[in-house]
Amino acid sequence: MSERPTPMEQALVLLSRRDYTCQGLTAALAKKGYTETEIRMAVEKLMDWGYLNDRAYAVAEIDRLKQDGRSRAYIRHRLEVAGVAPAIIDEEIDKGYPQEEEEKILHAWWRKFRERLEGRAPTGRERLKWARRLLSAGFPSESVEACFEKDQDS
């Protein structure tokens, strides 16, 4: 029968599969049955070594999710759930994903919706569906309304 891995060994196995925040790795190790002290020691050492860095995690996630066409609100929520500190989230979103870029992404979504219509005017139901989808994706309601207003003017 094999011996149980140390918290550090288990943490390295987990980190070899994907990136974690400090909170996320702590939760994963706790789930595996390690004590608080064992977890804290492993996490601190991994932070010292540079294997765990919430700021780097946030930067990478912002970039990845921005490339997927996600809104700033969606990304903020994902980072909060992952355990990134609000101050880091605010700083890195402002730096790596300015509002102007979100507007460009929203307009790209809007163009996709319009292309599906093949030149005809959208029905009320279609407009409602688009608005719900954009709002549920986390885009600001003012920006979504602006798209609809601009669309009506055209």
C-alpha contacts under 8 A as a table, 3 or more apart, distances in Angstrom:
res1	aa1	res2	aa2	distance
5	P	8	M	7.88
5	P	9	E	5.71
5	P	10	Q	5.93
6	T	9	E	5.13
6	T	10	Q	6.17
7	P	10	Q	5.07
7	P	11	A	5.94
7	P	29	L	7.01
7	P	34	Y	6.65
7	P	38	E	6.41
7	P	39	I	6.39
7	P	42	A	6.40
8	M	11	A	4.98
8	M	12	L	6.15
8	M	42	A	5.27
9	E	12	L	5.17
9	E	13	V	6.27
10	Q	13	V	5.05
10	Q	14	L	6.24
10	Q	29	L	7.50
11	A	14	L	5.08
11	A	15	L	6.09
11	A	25	L	7.14
11	A	29	L	6.97
11	A	42	A	7.51
12	L	15	L	4.98
12	L	16	S	6.01
13	V	16	S	5.14
13	V	17	R	6.81
14	L	17	R	5.45
14	L	18	R	6.74
14	L	25	L	7.96
15	L	18	R	5.25
15	L	19	D	5.65
15	L	20	Y	6.77
16	S	19	D	7.78
19	D	57	Y	7.00
20	Y	23	Q	7.85
20	Y	24	G	5.56
20	Y	25	L	5.63
20	Y	52	L	7.02
20	Y	54	D	7.94
20	Y	57	Y	7.16
20	Y	82	A	7.95
21	T	24	G	4.96
21	T	25	L	6.10
21	T	52	L	6.55
21	T	53	N	6.73
21	T	54	D	5.19
21	T	57	Y	6.60
21	T	82	A	6.49
21	T	83	G	6.44
21	T	84	V	6.75
22	C	25	L	5.32
22	C	26	T	6.07
22	C	43	V	6.72
22	C	52	L	6.41
22	C	53	N	7.33
22	C	54	D	6.64
22	C	83	G	7.43
23	Q	26	T	5.03
23	Q	27	A	6.17
23	Q	82	A	7.13
23	Q	83	G	5.36
23	Q	84	V	7.78
24	G	27	A	5.17
24	G	28	A	6.21
24	G	82	A	6.08
24	G	83	G	6.56
25	L	28	A	4.98
25	L	29	L	6.10
25	L	43	V	7.63
26	T	29	L	5.27
26	T	30	A	6.10
26	T	39	I	6.25
26	T	40	R	7.58
26	T	43	V	7.17
27	A	30	A	5.03
27	A	31	K	6.13
28	A	31	K	5.12
28	A	32	K	6.54
29	L	32	K	5.02
29	L	33	G	6.69
29	L	34	Y	6.00
29	L	39	I	6.60
30	A	33	G	5.13
30	A	34	Y	5.28
30	A	35	T	6.83
30	A	36	E	7.37
30	A	39	I	7.33
31	K	34	Y	7.55
34	Y	38	E	6.35
34	Y	39	I	6.46
35	T	38	E	5.23
35	T	39	I	6.16
36	E	39	I	5.14
36	E	40	R	5.99
37	T	40	R	5.11
37	T	41	M	6.17
38	E	41	M	5.32
38	E	42	A	6.28
39	I	42	A	5.18
39	I	43	V	6.02
40	R	43	V	5.18
40	R	44	E	6.02
41	M	44	E	5.24
41	M	45	K	6.21
42	A	45	K	5.22
42	A	46	L	6.14
43	V	46	L	5.08
43	V	47	M	6.10
43	V	52	L	7.52
44	E	47	M	5.06
44	E	48	D	6.20
45	K	48	D	4.99
45	K	49	W	6.20
46	L	49	W	5.03
46	L	50	G	6.14
46	L	51	Y	5.15
46	L	52	L	5.61
47	M	50	G	4.98
47	M	51	Y	5.81
47	M	52	L	4.68
47	M	53	N	6.30
48	D	51	Y	7.70
49	W	52	L	7.74
50	G	53	N	6.35
53	N	56	A	5.39
53	N	57	Y	6.16
54	D	57	Y	4.91
54	D	58	A	6.09
54	D	84	V	5.99
55	R	58	A	5.06
55	R	59	V	6.26
55	R	84	V	7.71
55	R	88	I	6.33
55	R	92	E	7.73
56	A	59	V	5.09
56	A	60	A	6.17
57	Y	60	A	5.27
57	Y	61	E	6.13
58	A	61	E	5.15
58	A	62	I	5.97
58	A	79	L	6.72
58	A	84	V	7.13
58	A	88	I	7.67
58	A	89	I	6.84
58	A	92	E	7.00
59	V	62	I	5.22
59	V	63	D	6.23
59	V	92	E	6.32
59	V	96	G	7.21
60	A	63	D	5.23
60	A	64	R	6.11
61	E	64	R	5.01
61	E	65	L	5.88
61	E	75	I	7.82
61	E	79	L	7.85
62	I	65	L	5.33
62	I	66	K	5.82
62	I	75	I	6.43
62	I	92	E	7.94
62	I	93	I	6.93
62	I	96	G	7.05
62	I	97	Y	7.35
63	D	66	K	5.15
63	D	67	Q	6.20
63	D	96	G	7.25
63	D	97	Y	7.97
64	R	67	Q	5.23
64	R	68	D	6.48
65	L	68	D	4.87
65	L	69	G	6.51
65	L	70	R	5.55
65	L	75	I	6.71
66	K	69	G	5.10
66	K	70	R	5.28
66	K	71	S	7.18
66	K	75	I	7.98
66	K	97	Y	7.45
67	Q	70	R	7.47
69	G	105	I	5.97
70	R	74	Y	6.32
70	R	75	I	6.78
70	R	105	I	7.86
70	R	137	A	6.98
70	R	138	G	7.86
71	S	74	Y	5.19
71	S	75	I	6.30
71	S	102	E	6.27
71	S	105	I	7.94
71	S	137	A	6.48
71	S	138	G	5.46
71	S	139	F	5.52
72	R	75	I	5.12
72	R	76	R	6.02
72	R	93	I	7.25
72	R	97	Y	7.28
72	R	102	E	6.92
72	R	138	G	7.10
72	R	139	F	7.37
73	A	76	R	5.01
73	A	77	H	6.18
73	A	138	G	5.08
73	A	139	F	6.89
74	Y	77	H	5.21
74	Y	78	R	6.30
74	Y	137	A	6.52
74	Y	138	G	5.32
75	I	78	R	5.10
75	I	79	L	6.20
76	R	79	L	5.25
76	R	80	E	6.15
76	R	89	I	6.61
76	R	93	I	7.76
77	H	80	E	5.06
77	H	81	V	6.18
78	R	81	V	5.20
78	R	82	A	6.21
79	L	82	A	4.95
79	L	83	G	6.36
79	L	84	V	5.54
79	L	89	I	6.98
80	E	83	G	5.17
80	E	84	V	5.50
80	E	85	A	7.11
80	E	86	P	7.04
80	E	89	I	7.81
81	V	84	V	7.61
84	V	88	I	6.81
84	V	89	I	6.65
85	A	88	I	5.40
85	A	89	I	6.35
86	P	89	I	4.95
86	P	90	D	6.11
87	A	90	D	5.24
87	A	91	E	6.17
88	I	91	E	5.18
88	I	92	E	5.96
89	I	92	E	5.36
89	I	93	I	5.89
90	D	93	I	5.41
90	D	94	D	6.09
91	E	94	D	5.37
91	E	95	K	6.18
92	E	95	K	4.96
92	E	96	G	5.69
92	E	97	Y	7.76
93	I	96	G	5.17
93	I	97	Y	5.11
93	I	98	P	7.05
94	D	97	Y	5.71
94	D	98	P	5.46
94	D	99	Q	7.95
95	K	98	P	6.59
97	Y	101	E	6.31
97	Y	102	E	7.13
98	P	101	E	5.47
98	P	102	E	6.76
99	Q	102	E	5.06
99	Q	103	E	6.31
100	E	103	E	5.06
100	E	104	K	6.45
101	E	104	K	5.05
101	E	105	I	6.36
102	E	105	I	5.05
102	E	106	L	6.12
103	E	106	L	5.04
103	E	107	H	6.17
103	E	143	S	7.33
104	K	107	H	5.12
104	K	108	A	6.22
105	I	108	A	5.00
105	I	109	W	6.36
106	L	109	W	5.13
106	L	110	W	6.20
106	L	134	L	7.91
106	L	139	F	7.25
106	L	144	V	7.89
107	H	110	W	4.78
107	H	111	R	6.12
107	H	147	C	7.51
108	A	111	R	5.12
108	A	112	K	6.42
109	W	112	K	5.17
109	W	113	F	6.43
110	W	113	F	5.12
110	W	114	R	6.24
110	W	147	C	7.45
111	R	114	R	5.00
111	R	115	E	6.06
112	K	115	E	5.13
112	K	116	R	6.53
113	F	116	R	5.43
113	F	117	L	7.09
113	F	130	W	7.51
114	R	117	L	5.39
114	R	118	E	7.18
114	R	119	G	7.50
115	E	118	E	5.41
115	E	119	G	7.23
117	L	120	R	5.57
117	L	121	A	7.20
117	L	122	P	6.92
122	P	126	E	5.84
122	P	127	R	6.23
123	T	126	E	5.12
123	T	127	R	6.26
124	G	127	R	5.12
124	G	128	L	6.19
125	R	128	L	5.10
125	R	129	K	6.14
126	E	129	K	4.99
126	E	130	W	6.17
127	R	130	W	5.15
127	R	131	A	6.15
128	L	131	A	5.11
128	L	132	R	6.16
129	K	132	R	5.21
129	K	133	R	6.20
130	W	133	R	5.12
130	W	134	L	6.14
131	A	134	L	5.25
131	A	135	L	6.01
131	A	144	V	6.77
132	R	135	L	5.17
132	R	136	S	5.88
133	R	136	S	5.18
133	R	137	A	6.12
134	L	137	A	5.06
134	L	138	G	6.66
134	L	139	F	5.82
134	L	144	V	6.98
135	L	138	G	5.16
135	L	139	F	5.26
135	L	140	P	6.75
135	L	141	S	6.41
135	L	144	V	7.36
136	S	139	F	7.42
139	F	143	S	7.06
139	F	144	V	6.94
140	P	143	S	5.39
140	P	144	V	6.43
141	S	144	V	5.02
141	S	145	E	6.01
142	E	145	E	5.11
142	E	146	A	6.12
143	S	146	A	4.98
143	S	147	C	6.39
144	V	147	C	5.16
144	V	148	F	6.56
145	E	148	F	5.13
145	E	149	E	6.16
146	A	149	E	5.02
146	A	150	K	5.97
147	C	150	K	5.17
147	C	151	D	6.00
148	F	151	D	4.96
148	F	152	Q	6.20
149	E	152	Q	5.15
149	E	153	D	6.33
150	K	153	D	5.15
150	K	154	S	6.48
151	D	154	S	5.30
